Amino acid sequence: MKFIVSSAELLKRLSNINGVITTNPVVPILENFLFEIKDGLLTITASDLQTSMITEIDVEAKEDGSIAVPARILMDTLKNLPEQPVTFSIDQETYSVEINSDNGRYKLAGENATDFPKVPEVTDAYSVDMSTDVLSSAINNTIFATSNDELRPAMTGVFVKLGDTNTTFVATDGHRLVRYRRVDVATDSGMSIIIPRKALNLLKSTLPSENVNVVLEYNASNAYFHFNNIRMICRLIDERFPDYENVIPTENPIEMTIERSELLGSLKRISIYANKTTHQIRLKITGSELTISAEDLDFSNEAKETLACEHEGEDIEIGFNAKFLVEMLGNLHSKSITLQMSAPNRAGLIIPTEKDDSEDILMLVMPVMLNNY
């Protein structure tokens, strides 16, 4: 079997799906790309059993066939080749792959394509369309709040609740929670799915910069994303997601509105002086003044800054993990934010003051106990 393809085009397609491949996969064959040629179309698959990504490229080929090609050595070869047509010659008996370029010949050992695991098909699926802009902002606004705790698998992914009036994306790690809602994505399936973090990270890095349509098909076990010439199938997390609505406090009489970038800059500076294990900072709101302070008693480090803010309700002194606040504020784009609170031991809500008409963002962060109560 033989085919000719542009080296740069092939590299571009492989780079899109290369992120799926892990260094020590469960089955050694998964260190390969699966190449399948049919009627001059080369379909390339990469998989880690949980997630598979597939892309297509037109090639010059007289016959159909398939082979598994080692991913790393192929990627490294193509990265170092100038743009030119390259010829792949595959021996179907020995599975050896020979790549011929203008001035070189490279030979590598492939594997039998039939050993490559079959990609699951999404049958009896529901479907919903959304733009890449909507999907990437849903991922960017939630993925940082997912948990790394493998003992609570439901929290290692993003919960997506598809309703007939809106779609809600939720992520939490037990210390903070993000609820991102879109009214421009709706379906009457009424299903809820949990998409693993790795699959969303892969999507995030492969979604094109131009705004195109993404088709999401899903059933109880798999989700299937399709855009441009890329398809991704991932196994969903089959667990019960925590009841997040009950955690969000409804009565928050204390409100502080402040410029986001000003608060973010101050938190970044103050957190340098916070304890390196707790990252604890103290917010003291009195009148229209916010005092942010931190201290690390082990090293006698301390810092304090005062900012102007708009404030309603009683004065309050509350502690937070600076790392969480910095990450949450860094993911928002609003000019100013409102922090809603009720008591020093109750969760605080961060809400952007201006947002897109079709989106609704709410971020919740648990306080840390200050040592002077």
TABELCOR-V352739 format. One record per pair of residues at least 12 apart in sequence whose C-alpha atoms are under 8 Angstrom apart, sorted by the first residue. I is the first residue (numbers start at 1). J is the second residue. Records with the same first field share a line. If there is no record, write none. Layout:
I->J / J
This chain:
1->63 / 64 / 65 / 89 / 90 / 91 / 92
2->61 / 62 / 63 / 87 / 88 / 89 / 90
3->59 / 60 / 61 / 62 / 87 / 88 / 89
4->59 / 60 / 61 / 85 / 86 / 87 / 88
5->58 / 59 / 60 / 85 / 86 / 87
6->83 / 84 / 85 / 86
7->78 / 81 / 82 / 83 / 84 / 85 / 86
8->78 / 82 / 83 / 84
10->57
11->75 / 78 / 79
13->55 / 56 / 57
14->44 / 75
15->75
16->205 / 206
17->45 / 46 / 53 / 54 / 55 / 206
18->46 / 71
19->202
20->46 / 47 / 48 / 51 / 52 / 53 / 202
21->46 / 47 / 48
22->48
25->48
26->48
29->68 / 111 / 115 / 116
30->46 / 47 / 48 / 116
31->70 / 71 / 72
32->46 / 68 / 69 / 70 / 71 / 72
33->45 / 46 / 68 / 69 / 70 / 71
34->46 / 66 / 67 / 68 / 69 / 113 / 116
35->66 / 67 / 68 / 69 / 113
36->64 / 65 / 66 / 67
37->61 / 63 / 64 / 65 / 66
38->63 / 64 / 65
39->61 / 62 / 63 / 64
40->58 / 59 / 60 / 61 / 62 / 63 / 64
41->56 / 57 / 58 / 59
42->56 / 57 / 58 / 59
43->55 / 56 / 57
44->56
49->117
50->234 / 235
51->199 / 232 / 233 / 234 / 235
52->119 / 232 / 233 / 234
53->230 / 231 / 232 / 233
54->230 / 231 / 232
55->229 / 230 / 231
56->229 / 230
66->113
67->90 / 92 / 95 / 110 / 111 / 112 / 113
68->110 / 111 / 112 / 113 / 116
69->97 / 109 / 110 / 111
70->108 / 109 / 110
84->101 / 102
85->101 / 102
86->99 / 100 / 101 / 102
87->99 / 100 / 101
88->100
95->109 / 110 / 111 / 112
96->108 / 109 / 110 / 111
97->109 / 110
119->233
120->233
122->217 / 218 / 219 / 222 / 223 / 224
123->219
124->219
125->217 / 218 / 219
126->189 / 217 / 218 / 219
127->187 / 215 / 216 / 217 / 218
128->185 / 186 / 187 / 215 / 216 / 217
129->185 / 213 / 214 / 215 / 216
130->185 / 213 / 214 / 215 / 216
131->211 / 212 / 213 / 214
132->207 / 208 / 210 / 211 / 212 / 213 / 214
133->211
136->204 / 207
138->169 / 180
139->200 / 204
140->204 / 331
141->178 / 180 / 331 / 332
142->158 / 169 / 170 / 171 / 178 / 179 / 180
143->157 / 158 / 171 / 197 / 200 / 201
144->327
145->171 / 172 / 173 / 176 / 177 / 178
146->158 / 171 / 172 / 173 / 197
147->172 / 173 / 174
148->173
153->237 / 239
154->194 / 237 / 238 / 239 / 240 / 241 / 242
155->171 / 172 / 173 / 241
156->173 / 196 / 197
157->171 / 194 / 195 / 196 / 197 / 237
158->170 / 171 / 194 / 195 / 196 / 197
159->171 / 192 / 193 / 194 / 195 / 241
160->192 / 193 / 194 / 195
161->190 / 191 / 192 / 193
162->186 / 187 / 188 / 189 / 190 / 191 / 192
163->186 / 187 / 188 / 189 / 190 / 191
164->186 / 187 / 188 / 189 / 190
165->183 / 185 / 186 / 187
166->181 / 182 / 183 / 184 / 185 / 186 / 187
167->181 / 182 / 183 / 185 / 186
168->180 / 181 / 182
169->181
175->365 / 366
176->324 / 363 / 364 / 365 / 366
177->363 / 364 / 365
178->361 / 362 / 363 / 364
179->361 / 362 / 363
180->359 / 360 / 361 / 362
181->359 / 360 / 361
182->358 / 359 / 360
183->358 / 359
184->358
193->220 / 236 / 237
194->236 / 237 / 238 / 239 / 241
195->223 / 234 / 235 / 236 / 237
196->234 / 235 / 236 / 237
199->234
212->227 / 228
213->227
214->226 / 227
215->227
220->236
221->235 / 236 / 237 / 238
222->234 / 235 / 236
223->235 / 236
248->347 / 364
249->347
251->342
252->340 / 341 / 342
253->312 / 313 / 340 / 341 / 342
254->311 / 312 / 313 / 314 / 315 / 340 / 341 / 342
255->311 / 312 / 313 / 338 / 339 / 340 / 341
256->309 / 310 / 311 / 312 / 338 / 339 / 340
257->309 / 310 / 311 / 336 / 337 / 338 / 339
258->308 / 309 / 310 / 336 / 337 / 338
259->309 / 335 / 336 / 337
260->329 / 334 / 335 / 336 / 337
261->335 / 336
263->307
264->326 / 329 / 330
266->292 / 305
267->292 / 322 / 325 / 326
268->322 / 326
270->292 / 293 / 294 / 303 / 304 / 305
271->294 / 322 / 323
273->294 / 295 / 296 / 301 / 302 / 303
274->294 / 295 / 296 / 301 / 302
275->294 / 295 / 296 / 297
276->296
278->321
279->321 / 322 / 323
280->294 / 319 / 320 / 321 / 322 / 368
281->293 / 294 / 295 / 319 / 320 / 321 / 322
282->294 / 317 / 318 / 319 / 320 / 370
283->317 / 318 / 319 / 320
284->315 / 316 / 317 / 318
285->311 / 315 / 316 / 317
286->315 / 316
287->311 / 315
288->308 / 309 / 310 / 311
289->306 / 307 / 308 / 309 / 310
290->306 / 307 / 308 / 309
291->304 / 305 / 306 / 307
292->304 / 305 / 306
293->305
316->343 / 344
317->344
318->343 / 344 / 345 / 367 / 368 / 369 / 370
319->344 / 367 / 368 / 369 / 370
320->365 / 366 / 367 / 368
321->367 / 368
324->365
325->365
328->363
332->352
334->352 / 353 / 354 / 355
335->352 / 353 / 354
336->352 / 353 / 354
337->350 / 351 / 352 / 353
338->350 / 351 / 352 / 353
339->351
344->367 / 369
345->367 / 368 / 369
346->366 / 367
347->364 / 365 / 366 / 367
348->364 / 365 / 366 / 367
349->362 / 363 / 364 / 365
350->362 / 363 / 364 / 365
351->363
